[in-house]
């Protein structure tokens, strides 16, 4: 262990022969500062630690100074930081300069990593070079920075995935703030807006100002206003665009709220349902045609059954044979029963739930 020379630890490249006029009290002051400093302090030479204060001992997780004194400096430096420490020592040995704060990683007694900020100074005494280091514990700050960086990276990945989903959909999506200023939109919305209104939309645009037709502008403002009042709803609109033919859109509106549930904007999702609507109309027309045809078939079946019943009744009256007459009447009654069942079937709204009494 070395003794403290007069104030050399605060002066780079100083020698003892230049400090003869200094008061002994300065050494005591430094000793007091060294022992009670809230930063870790150490002196090392020839690669080994010669002196360390209690703060540094606690930082490294050791119980006593004896566990540290005489040990190699690099024993306490993480492999990721050893090249930086070696370069710093070499530079200071050759140039005898003060090295500014450098972030490093130390290894604690339990094997955990400690993030520190190290400032180093070189000095000589009796032709022997020593190094003083001031170690500031930045473990909490550094881990917060790493956590923040991890969250930023995660947020970036999430945003990229979300952007991929939004851009990958055929639906047109747009969001505005409470002043109708555009804050986000996808490529589908950009194309749809140009087809409908003949305008290129950009973030920061006031949406109503891009719509020239005053009637259409008032409709757009009213629809967005409902969403900005907190209403969630879906509407259908048939629109004639400037660059496209008439189309039918299903437009869904919802509000955007922050973490405190304050309303900060609204979103709009536009889906072109023209083909679907045309398909529904075609299907409806086909069903109507089939319904008319089915009614006609039922009517003809009813008439045919009635004709058969009447013929059997007439025929039974002309036979003198009572047995044959009875058989014809029985057939007529059975056909009449069939006609009644048929009537129940075609007049019923749901043929799966007919109750026969």
C-alpha positions as CSV (number, residue, x, y, z in Angstrom):
1,X,0.0,0.0,0.0
2,X,1.3,3.5,-0.8
3,X,1.0,6.7,1.3
4,X,-0.8,9.8,0.0
5,X,1.6,12.4,-1.4
6,X,0.6,16.0,-1.3
7,X,-2.4,16.5,-3.6
8,X,-0.9,14.5,-6.5
9,X,-4.2,12.7,-7.0
10,X,-5.8,15.9,-8.2
11,X,-3.0,16.9,-10.5
12,X,-2.0,15.0,-13.7
13,X,1.7,14.3,-14.3
14,X,2.8,15.9,-11.1
15,X,6.0,14.9,-9.2
16,X,6.8,15.0,-5.5
17,X,9.7,17.4,-5.9
18,X,7.3,20.0,-7.2
19,X,5.0,19.8,-4.2
20,X,7.4,20.5,-1.3
21,X,5.7,23.8,-0.3
22,X,2.3,22.2,0.2
23,X,0.8,22.2,3.7
24,X,0.5,18.8,5.5
25,X,-3.2,19.5,6.1
26,X,-3.8,19.0,2.4
27,X,-2.8,15.3,2.7
28,X,-5.2,14.9,5.6
29,X,-8.0,16.6,3.7
30,X,-7.4,14.2,0.8
31,X,-7.3,11.2,3.0
32,X,-10.7,12.3,4.4
33,X,-12.1,12.9,0.9
34,X,-10.7,9.5,-0.3
35,X,-12.3,7.5,2.6
36,X,-15.7,9.3,2.6
37,X,-16.3,9.9,-1.1
38,X,-19.6,8.7,-2.4
39,X,-17.8,7.7,-5.6
40,X,-15.5,4.7,-5.7
41,X,-11.8,5.7,-5.6
42,X,-8.8,3.5,-6.3
43,X,-5.1,3.7,-7.0
44,X,-3.3,1.0,-9.1
45,X,0.1,0.5,-10.5
46,X,1.7,-2.2,-12.7
47,X,-1.7,-3.7,-13.2
48,X,-2.6,-4.2,-9.5
49,X,-4.8,-2.4,-7.1
50,X,-2.9,-0.7,-4.3
51,X,-5.6,1.3,-2.6
52,X,-9.4,1.5,-2.7
53,X,-12.1,3.2,-0.6
54,X,-15.0,1.6,1.1
55,X,-17.5,2.9,-1.5
56,X,-15.7,1.0,-4.3
57,X,-15.5,-2.2,-2.1
58,X,-19.3,-2.0,-1.6
59,X,-19.9,-1.3,-5.3
60,X,-18.0,-4.5,-6.2
61,X,-19.9,-6.5,-3.5
62,X,-16.9,-7.4,-1.4
63,X,-16.9,-7.5,2.4
64,X,-13.4,-6.3,3.1
65,X,-10.7,-4.3,1.4
66,X,-8.3,-7.2,1.8
67,X,-10.3,-9.1,-0.9
68,X,-9.4,-6.4,-3.4
69,X,-6.0,-5.0,-2.6
70,X,-3.2,-6.6,-4.6
71,X,-5.6,-8.1,-7.1
72,X,-5.2,-7.5,-10.9
73,X,-7.2,-4.6,-12.1
74,X,-8.6,-6.6,-15.0
75,X,-10.0,-9.2,-12.6
76,X,-12.8,-6.7,-11.8
77,X,-13.3,-5.6,-15.4
78,X,-15.9,-7.3,-17.6
79,X,-14.4,-8.9,-20.8
80,X,-16.4,-6.5,-22.9
81,X,-14.6,-3.6,-21.3
82,X,-11.1,-5.0,-20.9
83,X,-9.8,-3.7,-24.3
84,X,-11.0,-0.2,-23.4
85,X,-9.2,-0.3,-20.0
86,X,-6.0,-1.7,-21.6
87,X,-6.0,1.1,-24.2
88,X,-6.6,3.7,-21.6
89,X,-3.7,2.5,-19.4
90,X,-1.4,2.3,-22.4
91,X,-2.3,5.8,-23.5
92,X,-1.9,7.3,-20.0
93,X,1.5,5.5,-19.6
94,X,2.8,6.9,-22.9
95,X,1.3,10.4,-22.7
96,X,0.6,10.8,-19.0
97,X,-2.7,12.5,-19.6
98,X,-6.0,12.6,-17.9
99,X,-8.7,10.4,-19.4
100,X,-12.2,11.8,-19.4
101,X,-15.2,9.8,-18.2
102,X,-15.6,6.4,-20.0
103,X,-18.5,4.0,-19.5
104,X,-17.3,0.5,-18.5
105,X,-18.6,-2.7,-17.1
106,X,-17.2,-4.2,-13.9
107,X,-17.7,-7.7,-12.5
108,X,-19.0,-7.9,-8.9
109,X,-18.1,-10.6,-6.4
110,X,-21.3,-12.5,-7.2
111,X,-20.6,-12.5,-10.9
112,X,-23.2,-9.8,-11.8
113,X,-22.4,-6.9,-14.1
114,X,-22.0,-3.4,-12.7
115,X,-22.2,-0.4,-15.1
116,X,-19.8,2.4,-14.1
117,X,-18.3,5.6,-15.4
118,X,-14.6,5.9,-14.8
119,X,-12.3,8.9,-14.9
120,X,-8.6,8.2,-14.6
121,X,-5.4,10.3,-13.9
122,X,-1.8,9.3,-14.1
123,X,0.9,10.5,-11.8
124,X,4.5,9.7,-10.7
125,X,6.1,9.2,-7.3
126,X,9.8,8.2,-6.9
127,X,9.9,7.4,-10.6
128,X,7.0,5.0,-10.3
129,X,3.9,5.6,-12.3
130,X,0.5,5.3,-10.6
131,X,-3.1,5.6,-11.7
132,X,-5.9,7.1,-9.8
133,X,-9.4,6.2,-10.9
134,X,-12.8,7.7,-9.9
135,X,-15.6,5.2,-10.3
136,X,-19.2,6.5,-10.5
137,X,-22.0,3.9,-10.1
138,X,-24.3,4.4,-13.1
139,X,-25.8,0.9,-12.9
140,X,-29.4,2.1,-12.4
141,X,-29.2,4.7,-15.1
142,X,-27.6,2.4,-17.6
143,X,-30.1,-0.4,-16.9
144,X,-32.9,2.1,-17.4
145,X,-31.3,3.2,-20.7
146,X,-31.0,-0.4,-21.8
147,X,-34.6,-1.1,-20.8
148,X,-35.7,2.0,-22.6
149,X,-33.7,0.9,-25.7
150,X,-35.3,-2.5,-25.5
151,X,-38.8,-1.0,-25.3
152,X,-38.0,1.4,-28.2
153,X,-36.8,-1.6,-30.2
154,X,-40.0,-3.5,-29.3
155,X,-42.1,-0.5,-30.1
156,X,-40.4,-0.2,-33.5
157,X,-41.0,-3.8,-34.3
158,X,-44.7,-3.5,-33.2
159,X,-45.1,-0.3,-35.3
160,X,-43.5,-2.1,-38.3
161,X,-45.9,-5.0,-37.9
162,X,-48.9,-2.8,-37.4
163,X,-47.9,-0.8,-40.4
164,X,-47.5,-4.0,-42.4
165,X,-51.0,-5.0,-41.3
166,X,-52.5,-1.6,-42.1
167,X,-50.7,-1.4,-45.5
168,X,-51.6,-4.9,-46.3
169,X,-55.3,-4.5,-46.1
170,X,-57.5,-3.4,-48.9
171,X,-59.6,-1.2,-46.6
172,X,-58.9,2.5,-46.6
173,X,-57.8,3.7,-43.1
174,X,-57.4,7.3,-41.9
175,X,-57.1,9.0,-38.5
176,X,-57.6,12.6,-37.6
177,X,-57.1,14.7,-34.4
178,X,-59.9,16.7,-32.7
179,X,-59.3,19.5,-35.2
180,X,-59.8,17.3,-38.3
181,X,-56.1,17.4,-39.0
182,X,-54.9,14.2,-40.7
183,X,-52.4,12.3,-38.4
184,X,-52.2,8.9,-40.2
185,X,-53.5,7.0,-43.3
186,X,-52.6,4.0,-45.4
187,X,-51.9,3.7,-49.1
188,X,-55.4,2.4,-49.8
189,X,-56.9,5.6,-48.3
190,X,-54.6,7.8,-50.2
191,X,-55.7,6.2,-53.5
192,X,-59.4,6.2,-52.5
193,X,-59.3,9.9,-51.5
194,X,-57.6,10.8,-54.8
195,X,-60.3,8.8,-56.8
196,X,-63.1,10.4,-54.9
197,X,-62.0,14.0,-54.5
198,X,-59.1,14.3,-57.0
199,X,-56.8,15.5,-54.2
200,X,-53.5,14.2,-52.8
201,X,-53.7,13.9,-49.1
202,X,-50.7,14.4,-46.7
203,X,-50.2,14.2,-42.9
204,X,-51.1,17.5,-41.3
205,X,-53.8,18.4,-43.9
206,X,-57.1,19.7,-42.6
207,X,-59.4,17.1,-44.1
208,X,-62.4,19.3,-44.8
209,X,-60.3,21.8,-46.7
210,X,-59.4,19.2,-49.3
211,X,-63.1,18.7,-50.2
212,X,-64.3,21.3,-52.7
213,X,-68.0,20.4,-52.9
214,X,-69.7,22.2,-49.9
215,X,-72.5,19.6,-49.6
216,X,-70.0,16.7,-49.5
217,X,-67.8,18.7,-47.1
218,X,-70.7,19.2,-44.6
219,X,-71.5,15.5,-44.8
220,X,-67.9,14.6,-44.1
221,X,-67.6,17.0,-41.2
222,X,-70.8,15.7,-39.6
223,X,-69.7,12.1,-39.9
224,X,-66.3,12.8,-38.4
225,X,-67.9,15.0,-35.7
226,X,-70.1,12.1,-34.5
227,X,-66.9,10.0,-34.0
228,X,-65.1,12.9,-32.3
229,X,-68.0,13.0,-29.8
230,X,-67.3,9.4,-28.9
231,X,-69.8,7.7,-31.1
232,X,-68.9,4.4,-32.7
233,X,-71.0,3.6,-35.8
234,X,-71.1,2.3,-39.3
235,X,-72.8,3.8,-42.3
236,X,-73.2,3.1,-46.0
237,X,-72.7,5.7,-48.7
238,X,-73.0,5.6,-52.5
239,X,-70.5,8.1,-53.9
240,X,-69.6,9.3,-57.4
241,X,-65.9,10.1,-57.5
242,X,-64.1,12.5,-59.7
243,X,-61.8,9.8,-61.1
244,X,-64.0,6.7,-60.6
245,X,-67.5,5.5,-61.3
246,X,-70.2,5.4,-58.7
247,X,-69.3,3.1,-55.8
248,X,-70.9,1.9,-52.6
249,X,-68.8,2.2,-49.4
250,X,-69.2,0.8,-45.9
251,X,-67.6,3.4,-43.6
252,X,-66.9,2.6,-39.9
253,X,-66.0,5.4,-37.4
254,X,-64.6,5.1,-33.9
255,X,-62.9,7.4,-31.5
256,X,-59.2,7.5,-30.4
257,X,-58.4,7.9,-26.7
258,X,-55.2,8.3,-24.7
259,X,-54.1,6.3,-21.6
260,X,-56.2,8.6,-19.5
261,X,-59.3,7.9,-21.6
262,X,-59.3,11.5,-23.0
263,X,-60.6,11.7,-26.6
264,X,-57.8,12.8,-28.9
265,X,-59.1,11.9,-32.3
266,X,-61.0,9.5,-34.5
267,X,-60.5,6.8,-37.1
268,X,-62.3,5.9,-40.3
269,X,-62.2,2.6,-42.1
270,X,-63.7,2.6,-45.6
271,X,-64.5,-0.7,-47.4
272,X,-65.7,-0.8,-51.0
273,X,-68.7,-3.1,-51.0
274,X,-69.9,-2.3,-54.5
275,X,-69.3,-5.9,-55.7
276,X,-71.0,-7.3,-52.6
277,X,-74.0,-5.1,-53.0
278,X,-74.3,-6.0,-56.7
279,X,-74.1,-9.6,-55.8
280,X,-76.7,-9.2,-53.1
281,X,-79.1,-7.5,-55.6
282,X,-78.5,-10.2,-58.1
283,X,-79.2,-12.9,-55.5
284,X,-82.3,-11.1,-54.3
285,X,-83.6,-10.9,-57.9
286,X,-82.9,-14.6,-58.4
287,X,-84.7,-15.5,-55.2
288,X,-87.7,-13.4,-56.2
289,X,-87.9,-15.1,-59.6
290,X,-87.7,-18.5,-57.9
291,X,-90.3,-17.5,-55.4
292,X,-92.7,-16.6,-58.2
293,X,-92.0,-19.8,-60.0
294,X,-92.5,-21.8,-56.8
295,X,-95.8,-20.1,-56.2
296,X,-96.9,-21.0,-59.7
297,X,-95.9,-24.6,-59.2
298,X,-97.8,-24.8,-55.9
299,X,-100.8,-23.3,-57.6
300,X,-100.7,-25.8,-60.4
301,X,-100.3,-28.7,-58.0
302,X,-103.3,-27.5,-56.0
303,X,-105.4,-27.3,-59.1
304,X,-104.4,-30.7,-60.4
305,X,-105.2,-32.3,-57.1
306,X,-108.5,-30.6,-57.0
307,X,-109.2,-31.8,-60.6
308,X,-108.3,-35.4,-59.7
309,X,-110.5,-35.3,-56.6
310,X,-113.5,-34.0,-58.6
311,X,-113.0,-36.7,-61.3
312,X,-112.9,-39.5,-58.8
313,X,-116.1,-38.1,-57.1
314,X,-118.0,-37.9,-60.4
315,X,-116.8,-41.4,-61.4
316,X,-117.9,-42.9,-58.1
317,X,-121.5,-41.7,-58.7
318,X,-121.8,-43.4,-62.1
319,X,-120.8,-46.9,-61.0
320,X,-123.6,-49.2,-59.9
321,X,-121.1,-51.4,-58.1
322,X,-121.1,-50.2,-54.5
323,X,-117.7,-51.7,-53.8
324,X,-116.0,-49.9,-56.7
325,X,-117.9,-46.7,-55.8
326,X,-116.6,-47.0,-52.2
327,X,-113.0,-47.5,-53.4
328,X,-113.2,-44.4,-55.7
329,X,-114.5,-42.2,-52.9
330,X,-111.8,-43.5,-50.5
331,X,-109.2,-42.5,-53.1
332,X,-110.8,-39.1,-53.5
333,X,-110.6,-38.5,-49.7
334,X,-106.9,-39.5,-49.7
335,X,-106.1,-37.1,-52.5
336,X,-108.0,-34.4,-50.7
337,X,-105.9,-35.1,-47.6
338,X,-102.8,-34.7,-49.7
339,X,-104.1,-31.4,-51.0
340,X,-104.7,-30.1,-47.5
341,X,-101.1,-31.1,-46.5
342,X,-99.8,-29.4,-49.6
343,X,-101.7,-26.3,-48.7
344,X,-100.2,-26.2,-45.2
345,X,-96.7,-26.6,-46.8
346,X,-96.8,-23.8,-49.3
347,X,-98.7,-21.3,-47.0
348,X,-96.3,-21.9,-44.1
349,X,-93.4,-19.4,-43.6
350,X,-91.2,-22.2,-42.2
351,X,-91.9,-25.7,-43.5
352,X,-89.6,-27.2,-40.9
353,X,-92.0,-26.2,-38.0
354,X,-95.4,-27.3,-39.3
355,X,-97.7,-28.8,-36.6
356,X,-100.1,-31.4,-38.0
357,X,-103.2,-31.9,-35.8
